[in-house]
């Protein structure tokens, strides 16, 4: 998998927004349609874990889709650590870590979603 564009989407969670996230389905769909027009597809989701390791939580596992990569960045004392990528097994029981290489940190486009 190679991520060619990052599409930032707002956390729609109004409660526990610091340690939970919710992607609005319509925003996700609009982002998906935009990528489709560019000949691309959604291959993953990224989020942070404030004051926790960059490993999937039980909440992440309960809400994840097996075919997507989940890139998680641990944030400690206000500083982002190295990202780690995970993919959920088809039986939804466990995550396996994927190798990840960051080649460039540049926003391609800002999402209005």
Buried (B, 14 or more C-beta within 10 A) or exposed (E): EEBEBBBEBEEEEEEEEEEBBBBBEEBBEBBBEBBEEEEBEBEBBBBBBEEEEBEBBEEBBEBBEEEBBBBBBBBEEEEEBEBBBBBBEEEEEEBEEBEBEEEEEEEEEEBEB
